[in-house]
Amino acid sequence: MIGMYHYLFLGLALFVIGLLGSVCAKNVIKVLIAIEFMLTGVNINFITFATFCDNANFDGYITGLFYTGLGAVELAIALYIFYLMYQKKKSDNIEKYSEL
């Protein structure tokens, strides 16, 4: 049977993969994808605690929906900023954008 700790381990694994990806990646798109992995790991943990610990309220589910919307908005804004930077530098390497 799958319990709470399995979901928490999945959320932790996604967060660590995203953290390592955002630190090690040189490409801006890969960093954005790694940040989305981190956000998904946190979202899984919120929904896990809402399911297993909070039977009366829906705070974890509402927070999960909020973070899903926040992730979509964050990705759209970050991609637009990257598009504007790419037009200027013609490169997707993070090291080229040191003046930020």
N, CA, C and O atoms as CSV, one atom per row, in Angstrom:
chain,resi,resn,atom,element,x,y,z
A,1,MET,N,N,0.831,-1.182,0.000
A,1,MET,CA,C,0.000,0.000,0.000
A,1,MET,C,C,0.879,1.251,0.000
A,1,MET,O,O,1.884,1.322,0.707
A,2,ILE,N,N,0.488,2.210,-0.788
A,2,ILE,CA,C,1.245,3.451,-0.880
A,2,ILE,C,C,0.791,4.390,0.225
A,2,ILE,O,O,-0.392,4.713,0.331
A,3,GLY,N,N,1.741,4.827,1.049
A,3,GLY,CA,C,1.421,5.689,2.174
A,3,GLY,C,C,1.908,7.104,1.967
A,3,GLY,O,O,2.335,7.493,0.880
A,4,MET,N,N,1.829,7.865,3.051
A,4,MET,CA,C,2.188,9.276,2.995
A,4,MET,C,C,3.670,9.459,2.694
A,4,MET,O,O,4.042,10.364,1.947
A,5,TYR,N,N,4.505,8.622,3.258
A,5,TYR,CA,C,5.942,8.794,3.080
A,5,TYR,C,C,6.401,8.553,1.643
A,5,TYR,O,O,7.409,9.114,1.215
A,6,HIS,N,N,5.683,7.740,0.910
A,6,HIS,CA,C,6.014,7.537,-0.500
A,6,HIS,C,C,5.800,8.823,-1.301
A,6,HIS,O,O,6.628,9.199,-2.130
A,7,TYR,N,N,4.682,9.483,-1.038
A,7,TYR,CA,C,4.416,10.753,-1.731
A,7,TYR,C,C,5.405,11.835,-1.307
A,7,TYR,O,O,5.856,12.631,-2.131
A,8,LEU,N,N,5.741,11.859,-0.008
A,8,LEU,CA,C,6.707,12.854,0.460
A,8,LEU,C,C,8.085,12.614,-0.149
A,8,LEU,O,O,8.797,13.564,-0.476
A,9,PHE,N,N,8.462,11.344,-0.301
A,9,PHE,CA,C,9.733,11.037,-0.939
A,9,PHE,C,C,9.718,11.436,-2.410
A,9,PHE,O,O,10.727,11.915,-2.929
A,10,LEU,N,N,8.586,11.247,-3.089
A,10,LEU,CA,C,8.475,11.667,-4.483
A,10,LEU,C,C,8.614,13.184,-4.599
A,10,LEU,O,O,9.313,13.673,-5.486
A,11,GLY,N,N,7.954,13.931,-3.711
A,11,GLY,CA,C,8.077,15.388,-3.723
A,11,GLY,C,C,9.495,15.835,-3.429
A,11,GLY,O,O,9.995,16.770,-4.055
A,12,LEU,N,N,10.155,15.171,-2.474
A,12,LEU,CA,C,11.545,15.502,-2.152
A,12,LEU,C,C,12.460,15.193,-3.326
A,12,LEU,O,O,13.358,15.976,-3.635
A,13,ALA,N,N,12.242,14.062,-3.979
A,13,ALA,CA,C,13.084,13.689,-5.121
A,13,ALA,C,C,12.931,14.697,-6.261
A,13,ALA,O,O,13.920,15.085,-6.883
A,14,LEU,N,N,11.703,15.119,-6.534
A,14,LEU,CA,C,11.502,16.121,-7.585
A,14,LEU,C,C,12.142,17.448,-7.218
A,14,LEU,O,O,12.715,18.122,-8.074
A,15,PHE,N,N,12.047,17.827,-5.946
A,15,PHE,CA,C,12.650,19.086,-5.518
A,15,PHE,C,C,14.169,19.038,-5.645
A,15,PHE,O,O,14.781,20.003,-6.103
A,16,VAL,N,N,14.783,17.923,-5.245
A,16,VAL,CA,C,16.242,17.806,-5.325
A,16,VAL,C,C,16.707,17.763,-6.779
A,16,VAL,O,O,17.725,18.364,-7.123
A,17,ILE,N,N,15.968,17.057,-7.633
A,17,ILE,CA,C,16.314,17.037,-9.061
A,17,ILE,C,C,16.234,18.449,-9.645
A,17,ILE,O,O,17.105,18.861,-10.411
A,18,GLY,N,N,15.200,19.175,-9.284
A,18,GLY,CA,C,15.074,20.553,-9.754
A,18,GLY,C,C,16.161,21.458,-9.218
A,18,GLY,O,O,16.667,22.317,-9.940
A,19,LEU,N,N,16.528,21.277,-7.961
A,19,LEU,CA,C,17.594,22.090,-7.364
A,19,LEU,C,C,18.928,21.826,-8.050
A,19,LEU,O,O,19.646,22.764,-8.395
A,20,LEU,N,N,19.261,20.560,-8.246
A,20,LEU,CA,C,20.510,20.224,-8.932
A,20,LEU,C,C,20.491,20.704,-10.385
A,20,LEU,O,O,21.506,21.173,-10.900
A,21,GLY,N,N,19.348,20.587,-11.036
A,21,GLY,CA,C,19.243,21.044,-12.413
A,21,GLY,C,C,19.383,22.545,-12.538
A,21,GLY,O,O,19.987,23.032,-13.494
A,22,SER,N,N,18.838,23.285,-11.591
A,22,SER,CA,C,18.944,24.743,-11.684
A,22,SER,C,C,20.342,25.241,-11.352
A,22,SER,O,O,20.750,26.300,-11.827
A,23,VAL,N,N,21.076,24.497,-10.548
A,23,VAL,CA,C,22.444,24.893,-10.211
A,23,VAL,C,C,23.424,24.492,-11.316
A,23,VAL,O,O,24.355,25.238,-11.618
A,24,CYS,N,N,23.222,23.335,-11.911
A,24,CYS,CA,C,24.203,22.789,-12.858
A,24,CYS,C,C,23.958,23.174,-14.317
A,24,CYS,O,O,24.880,23.090,-15.128
A,25,ALA,N,N,22.763,23.588,-14.666
A,25,ALA,CA,C,22.451,23.835,-16.074
A,25,ALA,C,C,23.047,25.150,-16.562
A,25,ALA,O,O,23.118,26.129,-15.819
A,26,LYS,N,N,23.469,25.155,-17.811
A,26,LYS,CA,C,24.000,26.362,-18.448
A,26,LYS,C,C,22.970,27.007,-19.377
A,26,LYS,O,O,23.124,28.166,-19.762
A,27,ASN,N,N,21.939,26.275,-19.734
A,27,ASN,CA,C,20.918,26.748,-20.655
A,27,ASN,C,C,19.761,27.344,-19.857
A,27,ASN,O,O,19.355,26.781,-18.841
A,28,VAL,N,N,19.234,28.463,-20.304
A,28,VAL,CA,C,18.164,29.155,-19.587
A,28,VAL,C,C,16.887,28.320,-19.567
A,28,VAL,O,O,16.195,28.281,-18.550
A,29,ILE,N,N,16.571,27.666,-20.650
A,29,ILE,CA,C,15.363,26.842,-20.723
A,29,ILE,C,C,15.457,25.671,-19.748
A,29,ILE,O,O,14.467,25.318,-19.107
A,30,LYS,N,N,16.628,25.071,-19.632
A,30,LYS,CA,C,16.809,23.968,-18.682
A,30,LYS,C,C,16.650,24.440,-17.249
A,30,LYS,O,O,16.120,23.710,-16.412
A,31,VAL,N,N,17.097,25.637,-16.958
A,31,VAL,CA,C,16.923,26.191,-15.607
A,31,VAL,C,C,15.448,26.413,-15.317
A,31,VAL,O,O,14.985,26.119,-14.215
A,32,LEU,N,N,14.703,26.928,-16.291
A,32,LEU,CA,C,13.267,27.132,-16.094
A,32,LEU,C,C,12.534,25.815,-15.866
A,32,LEU,O,O,11.635,25.741,-15.027
A,33,ILE,N,N,12.909,24.781,-16.604
A,33,ILE,CA,C,12.299,23.473,-16.418
A,33,ILE,C,C,12.652,22.916,-15.040
A,33,ILE,O,O,11.810,22.297,-14.389
A,34,ALA,N,N,13.889,23.129,-14.592
A,34,ALA,CA,C,14.294,22.662,-13.265
A,34,ALA,C,C,13.523,23.392,-12.163
A,34,ALA,O,O,13.171,22.785,-11.151
A,35,ILE,N,N,13.260,24.669,-12.350
A,35,ILE,CA,C,12.465,25.407,-11.364
A,35,ILE,C,C,11.032,24.885,-11.332
A,35,ILE,O,O,10.415,24.842,-10.268
A,36,GLU,N,N,10.505,24.496,-12.468
A,36,GLU,CA,C,9.169,23.899,-12.507
A,36,GLU,C,C,9.155,22.546,-11.785
A,36,GLU,O,O,8.165,22.199,-11.139
A,37,PHE,N,N,10.239,21.787,-11.892
A,37,PHE,CA,C,10.344,20.541,-11.140
A,37,PHE,C,C,10.285,20.811,-9.642
A,37,PHE,O,O,9.609,20.099,-8.901
A,38,MET,N,N,10.998,21.843,-9.203
A,38,MET,CA,C,10.985,22.195,-7.782
A,38,MET,C,C,9.583,22.593,-7.339
A,38,MET,O,O,9.134,22.192,-6.265
A,39,LEU,N,N,8.900,23.366,-8.144
A,39,LEU,CA,C,7.551,23.799,-7.815
A,39,LEU,C,C,6.593,22.610,-7.767
A,39,LEU,O,O,5.698,22.575,-6.923
A,40,THR,N,N,6.768,21.655,-8.646
A,40,THR,CA,C,5.932,20.454,-8.645
A,40,THR,C,C,6.172,19.607,-7.395
A,40,THR,O,O,5.231,19.048,-6.832
A,41,GLY,N,N,7.434,19.513,-6.961
A,41,GLY,CA,C,7.736,18.776,-5.736
A,41,GLY,C,C,7.076,19.388,-4.515
A,41,GLY,O,O,6.542,18.669,-3.670
A,42,VAL,N,N,7.107,20.703,-4.415
A,42,VAL,CA,C,6.446,21.391,-3.302
A,42,VAL,C,C,4.933,21.198,-3.391
A,42,VAL,O,O,4.268,20.993,-2.375
A,43,ASN,N,N,4.400,21.263,-4.588
A,43,ASN,CA,C,2.965,21.090,-4.797
A,43,ASN,C,C,2.515,19.691,-4.382
A,43,ASN,O,O,1.453,19.545,-3.776
A,44,ILE,N,N,3.292,18.675,-4.692
A,44,ILE,CA,C,2.967,17.301,-4.281
A,44,ILE,C,C,2.965,17.188,-2.764
A,44,ILE,O,O,2.103,16.515,-2.198
A,45,ASN,N,N,3.904,17.827,-2.104
A,45,ASN,CA,C,3.938,17.773,-0.644
A,45,ASN,C,C,2.738,18.476,-0.019
A,45,ASN,O,O,2.186,17.986,0.966
A,46,PHE,N,N,2.323,19.616,-0.572
A,46,PHE,CA,C,1.137,20.299,-0.056
A,46,PHE,C,C,-0.103,19.426,-0.180
A,46,PHE,O,O,-0.890,19.321,0.761
A,47,ILE,N,N,-0.276,18.807,-1.329
A,47,ILE,CA,C,-1.457,17.978,-1.543
A,47,ILE,C,C,-1.393,16.716,-0.690
A,47,ILE,O,O,-2.427,16.229,-0.233
A,48,THR,N,N,-0.187,16.179,-0.466
A,48,THR,CA,C,-0.038,15.012,0.403
A,48,THR,C,C,-0.452,15.335,1.824
A,48,THR,O,O,-1.200,14.576,2.441
A,49,PHE,N,N,0.024,16.450,2.347
A,49,PHE,CA,C,-0.360,16.818,3.708
A,49,PHE,C,C,-1.847,17.143,3.796
A,49,PHE,O,O,-2.475,16.878,4.821
A,50,ALA,N,N,-2.417,17.712,2.742
A,50,ALA,CA,C,-3.850,17.987,2.745
A,50,ALA,C,C,-4.653,16.699,2.744
A,50,ALA,O,O,-5.708,16.623,3.373
A,51,THR,N,N,-4.165,15.695,2.049
A,51,THR,CA,C,-4.894,14.432,1.960
A,51,THR,C,C,-4.800,13.625,3.248
A,51,THR,O,O,-5.802,13.090,3.724
A,52,PHE,N,N,-3.604,13.536,3.809
A,52,PHE,CA,C,-3.399,12.638,4.938
A,52,PHE,C,C,-3.592,13.302,6.302
A,52,PHE,O,O,-3.877,12.606,7.277
A,53,CYS,N,N,-3.448,14.608,6.400
A,53,CYS,CA,C,-3.453,15.246,7.712
A,53,CYS,C,C,-4.611,16.197,7.941
A,53,CYS,O,O,-4.966,16.445,9.093
A,54,ASP,N,N,-5.210,16.736,6.901
A,54,ASP,CA,C,-6.208,17.785,7.052
A,54,ASP,C,C,-7.511,17.334,6.408
A,54,ASP,O,O,-7.798,17.686,5.263
A,55,ASN,N,N,-8.302,16.553,7.145
A,55,ASN,CA,C,-9.519,16.001,6.564
A,55,ASN,C,C,-10.679,16.993,6.536
A,55,ASN,O,O,-11.586,16.857,5.715
A,56,ALA,N,N,-10.662,17.976,7.411
A,56,ALA,CA,C,-11.798,18.888,7.516
A,56,ALA,C,C,-11.691,20.064,6.544
A,56,ALA,O,O,-12.697,20.474,5.965
A,57,ASN,N,N,-10.505,20.604,6.360
A,57,ASN,CA,C,-10.327,21.796,5.517
A,57,ASN,C,C,-9.699,21.413,4.181
A,57,ASN,O,O,-9.151,20.322,4.019
A,58,PHE,N,N,-9.792,22.324,3.247
A,58,PHE,CA,C,-9.204,22.120,1.929
A,58,PHE,C,C,-8.049,23.077,1.695
A,58,PHE,O,O,-7.816,23.492,0.560
A,59,ASP,N,N,-7.325,23.435,2.740
A,59,ASP,CA,C,-6.245,24.414,2.623
A,59,ASP,C,C,-5.122,23.916,1.719
A,59,ASP,O,O,-4.590,24.689,0.923
A,60,GLY,N,N,-4.756,22.654,1.827
A,60,GLY,CA,C,-3.678,22.113,0.998
A,60,GLY,C,C,-4.038,22.067,-0.474
A,60,GLY,O,O,-3.200,22.329,-1.338
A,61,TYR,N,N,-5.295,21.732,-0.755
A,61,TYR,CA,C,-5.733,21.688,-2.151
A,61,TYR,C,C,-5.782,23.091,-2.753
A,61,TYR,O,O,-5.393,23.298,-3.902
A,62,ILE,N,N,-6.263,24.047,-1.966
A,62,ILE,CA,C,-6.324,25.426,-2.450
A,62,ILE,C,C,-4.914,25.964,-2.679
A,62,ILE,O,O,-4.660,26.649,-3.671
A,63,THR,N,N,-4.001,25.654,-1.763
A,63,THR,CA,C,-2.612,26.070,-1.929
A,63,THR,C,C,-1.992,25.398,-3.149
A,63,THR,O,O,-1.216,26.022,-3.873
A,64,GLY,N,N,-2.323,24.144,-3.381
A,64,GLY,CA,C,-1.832,23.440,-4.571
A,64,GLY,C,C,-2.327,24.079,-5.856
A,64,GLY,O,O,-1.563,24.237,-6.808
A,65,LEU,N,N,-3.596,24.447,-5.891
A,65,LEU,CA,C,-4.125,25.139,-7.070
A,65,LEU,C,C,-3.477,26.505,-7.246
A,65,LEU,O,O,-3.190,26.917,-8.370
A,66,PHE,N,N,-3.243,27.213,-6.138
A,66,PHE,CA,C,-2.583,28.510,-6.204
A,66,PHE,C,C,-1.180,28.364,-6.770
A,66,PHE,O,O,-0.776,29.155,-7.623
A,67,TYR,N,N,-0.423,27.358,-6.307
A,67,TYR,CA,C,0.934,27.165,-6.801
A,67,TYR,C,C,0.952,26.705,-8.259
A,67,TYR,O,O,1.894,27.016,-8.987
A,68,THR,N,N,-0.060,25.978,-8.690
A,68,THR,CA,C,-0.130,25.596,-10.096
A,68,THR,C,C,-0.336,26.834,-10.979
A,68,THR,O,O,0.312,26.985,-12.014
A,69,GLY,N,N,-1.234,27.702,-10.559
A,69,GLY,CA,C,-1.436,28.950,-11.299
A,69,GLY,C,C,-0.221,29.849,-11.248
A,69,GLY,O,O,0.140,30.475,-12.245
A,70,LEU,N,N,0.414,29.914,-10.082
A,70,LEU,CA,C,1.620,30.718,-9.934
A,70,LEU,C,C,2.738,30.195,-10.827
A,70,LEU,O,O,3.483,30.983,-11.409
A,71,GLY,N,N,2.862,28.876,-10.942
A,71,GLY,CA,C,3.881,28.291,-11.806
A,71,GLY,C,C,3.643,28.611,-13.268
A,71,GLY,O,O,4.593,28.859,-14.010
A,72,ALA,N,N,2.384,28.609,-13.694
A,72,ALA,CA,C,2.076,28.939,-15.086
A,72,ALA,C,C,2.407,30.399,-15.389
A,72,ALA,O,O,2.975,30.707,-16.437
A,73,VAL,N,N,2.053,31.285,-14.479
A,73,VAL,CA,C,2.348,32.709,-14.685
A,73,VAL,C,C,3.848,32.954,-14.649
A,73,VAL,O,O,4.378,33.713,-15.460
A,74,GLU,N,N,4.527,32.315,-13.715
A,74,GLU,CA,C,5.987,32.472,-13.602
A,74,GLU,C,C,6.692,31.996,-14.867
A,74,GLU,O,O,7.625,32.644,-15.339
A,75,LEU,N,N,6.256,30.882,-15.411
A,75,LEU,CA,C,6.879,30.361,-16.621
A,75,LEU,C,C,6.619,31.271,-17.822
A,75,LEU,O,O,7.512,31.484,-18.642
A,76,ALA,N,N,5.421,31.799,-17.928
A,76,ALA,CA,C,5.108,32.685,-19.052
A,76,ALA,C,C,5.935,33.970,-18.983
A,76,ALA,O,O,6.463,34.418,-20.000
A,77,ILE,N,N,6.050,34.556,-17.810
A,77,ILE,CA,C,6.838,35.785,-17.667
A,77,ILE,C,C,8.317,35.503,-17.906
A,77,ILE,O,O,8.994,36.280,-18.578
A,78,ALA,N,N,8.824,34.394,-17.361
A,78,ALA,CA,C,10.241,34.066,-17.532
A,78,ALA,C,C,10.570,33.785,-18.997
A,78,ALA,O,O,11.628,34.192,-19.476
A,79,LEU,N,N,9.692,33.105,-19.705
A,79,LEU,CA,C,9.942,32.853,-21.124
A,79,LEU,C,C,9.926,34.147,-21.933
A,79,LEU,O,O,10.704,34.289,-22.876
A,80,TYR,N,N,9.064,35.081,-21.586
A,80,TYR,CA,C,9.042,36.356,-22.302
A,80,TYR,C,C,10.315,37.158,-22.023
A,80,TYR,O,O,10.880,37.761,-22.935
A,81,ILE,N,N,10.761,37.167,-20.779
A,81,ILE,CA,C,12.011,37.858,-20.445
A,81,ILE,C,C,13.180,37.213,-21.171
A,81,ILE,O,O,14.055,37.910,-21.687
A,82,PHE,N,N,13.200,35.871,-21.214
A,82,PHE,CA,C,14.267,35.183,-21.941
A,82,PHE,C,C,14.211,35.514,-23.432
A,82,PHE,O,O,15.253,35.673,-24.067
A,83,TYR,N,N,13.010,35.618,-23.995
A,83,TYR,CA,C,12.865,35.973,-25.412
A,83,TYR,C,C,13.461,37.352,-25.685
A,83,TYR,O,O,14.152,37.545,-26.686
A,84,LEU,N,N,13.198,38.302,-24.805
A,84,LEU,CA,C,13.760,39.640,-24.980
A,84,LEU,C,C,15.283,39.635,-24.843
A,84,LEU,O,O,15.979,40.337,-25.577
A,85,MET,N,N,15.798,38.835,-23.896
A,85,MET,CA,C,17.256,38.753,-23.730
A,85,MET,C,C,17.892,38.038,-24.915
A,85,MET,O,O,18.989,38.404,-25.336
A,86,TYR,N,N,17.224,37.030,-25.457
A,86,TYR,CA,C,17.764,36.279,-26.583
A,86,TYR,C,C,17.852,37.148,-27.835
A,86,TYR,O,O,18.772,36.995,-28.638
A,87,GLN,N,N,16.900,38.052,-27.999
A,87,GLN,CA,C,16.960,38.959,-29.143
A,87,GLN,C,C,18.194,39.857,-29.075
A,87,GLN,O,O,18.753,40.233,-30.106
A,88,LYS,N,N,18.609,40.196,-27.871
A,88,LYS,CA,C,19.760,41.094,-27.721
A,88,LYS,C,C,21.086,40.343,-27.847
A,88,LYS,O,O,21.989,40.812,-28.540
A,89,LYS,N,N,21.221,39.191,-27.193
A,89,LYS,CA,C,22.505,38.475,-27.134
A,89,LYS,C,C,22.646,37.351,-28.155
A,89,LYS,O,O,23.769,36.965,-28.479
A,90,LYS,N,N,21.555,36.820,-28.665
A,90,LYS,CA,C,21.560,35.692,-29.611
A,90,LYS,C,C,22.237,34.448,-29.038
A,90,LYS,O,O,22.925,33.720,-29.753
A,91,SER,N,N,22.033,34.213,-27.741
A,91,SER,CA,C,22.598,33.038,-27.086
A,91,SER,C,C,21.677,32.611,-25.952
A,91,SER,O,O,20.995,33.437,-25.345
A,92,ASP,N,N,21.667,31.294,-25.672
A,92,ASP,CA,C,20.877,30.793,-24.552
A,92,ASP,C,C,21.744,30.343,-23.380
A,92,ASP,O,O,21.258,29.674,-22.469
A,93,ASN,N,N,23.009,30.704,-23.400
A,93,ASN,CA,C,23.940,30.364,-22.330
A,93,ASN,C,C,23.803,31.388,-21.199
A,93,ASN,O,O,23.796,32.594,-21.445
A,94,ILE,N,N,23.697,30.909,-19.984
A,94,ILE,CA,C,23.503,31.791,-18.829
A,94,ILE,C,C,24.723,32.666,-18.587
A,94,ILE,O,O,24.585,33.797,-18.121
A,95,GLU,N,N,25.889,32.177,-18.888
A,95,GLU,CA,C,27.103,32.943,-18.615
A,95,GLU,C,C,27.202,34.216,-19.461
A,95,GLU,O,O,27.949,35.128,-19.107
A,96,LYS,N,N,26.470,34.293,-20.558
A,96,LYS,CA,C,26.464,35.499,-21.398
A,96,LYS,C,C,25.649,36.634,-20.777
A,96,LYS,O,O,25.786,37.789,-21.178
A,97,TYR,N,N,24.804,36.308,-19.802
A,97,TYR,CA,C,23.911,37.286,-19.201
A,97,TYR,C,C,24.402,37.708,-17.814
A,97,TYR,O,O,23.604,37.792,-16.880
A,98,SER,N,N,25.671,37.967,-17.671
A,98,SER,CA,C,26.220,38.280,-16.346
A,98,SER,C,C,25.896,39.697,-15.885
A,98,SER,O,O,26.001,39.985,-14.693
A,99,GLU,N,N,25.506,40.585,-16.790
A,99,GLU,CA,C,25.250,41.969,-16.390
A,99,GLU,C,C,23.880,42.146,-15.744
A,99,GLU,O,O,23.544,43.256,-15.331
A,100,LEU,N,N,23.087,41.096,-15.646
A,100,LEU,CA,C,21.792,41.209,-14.995
A,100,LEU,C,C,21.995,41.447,-13.518
A,100,LEU,O,O,21.023,41.573,-12.773
